[in-house]
Amino acid sequence: MPKVDKYRGKVKEELEGLTIEEFMPLLTSRARRALRRATTKAGQLRKLIKKASKLKSTNPGKVIRTHMREAVIIPAWLGMTFAVHNGKEWKSVVITVDKLGYRLGDFSHTTGRVLHSGPGVGATRGSKFIPLK
């Protein structure tokens, strides 16, 4: 049996038809408060929602570049691709059902894993001969 993507008991087709107000009760309280604040004030998230809806109707394949890492992912964006800035570069985020309710910044990490090489110039004689893992 194929896996069906659901979010809180609703399939993708049902979710795409929901407005932001109908989607809010399905969210966690933190995401719900953030989305309510963003939609009541004339802020950057409101502009991003308007831009995304316009692009979805005209050119759904186009990537939307944004610095809005705190934007809560809504069902109207399903199937769209966002390029989220992580401070250095743009990370591509494809919106799927399992990413709903999270923030865009959760999928574009700002820090990377540091991989150090061997001991440096100032290392003591004894530590120079420790094998690397």
C-alpha positions in Angstrom: 0.0 0.0 0.0 1.5 3.4 -1.0 2.3 5.9 1.7 -0.2 8.8 1.7 1.2 12.2 2.9 -1.1 13.6 5.6 -0.9 16.5 8.0 -3.0 16.1 11.1 -5.4 13.7 9.3 -5.8 15.8 6.1 -4.5 14.8 2.7 -2.7 17.1 0.3 -5.8 17.9 -1.8 -7.8 18.9 1.3 -4.9 21.1 2.6 -4.4 23.0 -0.6 -8.0 24.2 -0.4 -7.7 25.6 3.1 -7.3 29.3 3.8 -4.9 30.6 6.4 -7.7 31.0 9.0 -8.9 27.4 8.4 -5.3 26.1 8.6 -4.5 27.9 11.9 -6.3 25.4 14.3 -4.2 22.6 12.9 -1.0 24.3 13.9 0.9 24.2 17.2 0.3 27.2 19.4 3.7 28.8 18.7 3.2 28.7 14.9 -0.4 29.8 15.3 0.6 32.9 17.3 3.4 33.8 14.8 1.0 33.4 11.8 -1.7 35.5 13.5 0.7 38.3 14.3 2.1 38.3 10.8 -1.3 38.4 9.0 -2.8 41.1 11.2 0.1 43.5 10.7 1.3 44.9 7.4 4.7 43.2 7.5 7.2 41.3 5.4 5.3 37.9 5.7 2.2 39.4 4.2 4.2 40.6 1.2 5.8 37.1 0.9 2.3 35.4 1.0 1.0 37.8 -1.7 4.1 37.3 -3.9 3.9 33.5 -3.6 0.2 33.4 -4.5 0.8 35.6 -7.5 3.8 33.5 -8.7 1.9 30.2 -8.1 -0.8 31.3 -10.5 1.5 32.7 -13.2 4.8 30.7 -13.0 4.7 27.9 -10.3 8.2 26.6 -11.2 10.0 29.8 -10.4 12.1 29.9 -7.2 11.2 32.6 -4.7 14.2 34.1 -2.9 13.7 35.3 0.6 15.4 36.3 3.8 12.2 35.5 5.8 13.6 32.6 7.8 10.8 32.9 10.4 7.9 32.5 7.9 5.6 29.7 8.9 5.0 27.3 5.9 1.3 27.3 4.8 -0.6 25.0 2.5 -0.9 27.5 -0.3 2.8 27.0 -0.8 2.7 23.2 -1.4 4.8 22.2 -4.4 6.6 25.6 -4.6 10.4 26.1 -4.2 11.9 28.8 -1.9 15.5 29.9 -1.8 16.1 30.7 1.9 19.2 32.8 2.8 21.3 31.3 5.6 23.7 34.2 6.0 26.1 33.1 3.3 24.2 31.5 0.4 20.7 30.6 -0.8 19.5 27.1 0.2 16.7 25.6 -1.8 13.6 24.4 0.1 10.9 22.4 -1.7 7.6 22.7 0.2 6.0 19.3 0.9 3.2 18.2 3.2 5.6 17.1 6.0 7.1 20.6 6.1 3.8 22.4 6.9 3.7 24.3 10.2 7.5 24.6 10.4 9.5 27.7 9.5 11.5 28.2 6.4 14.7 28.7 8.4 14.3 25.2 9.9 15.4 23.7 6.5 18.3 26.2 5.8 20.9 25.7 8.5 23.1 28.7 9.3 26.1 26.7 10.7 28.0 23.9 9.2 30.0 21.1 10.7 33.6 22.0 11.3 36.1 19.4 10.1 39.6 20.1 11.5 42.7 18.7 10.0 45.8 17.6 11.8 47.7 19.5 14.6 48.9 23.0 13.7 52.2 24.8 13.8 52.1 25.6 17.5 51.2 22.1 18.6 53.5 20.3 21.2 55.8 17.6 20.1 53.8 14.8 21.8 50.4 15.8 20.3 51.8 15.8 16.7 51.9 12.0 16.6 48.3 11.4 17.7 46.5 9.7 14.8 43.4 11.4 13.4 40.1 9.6 13.8 
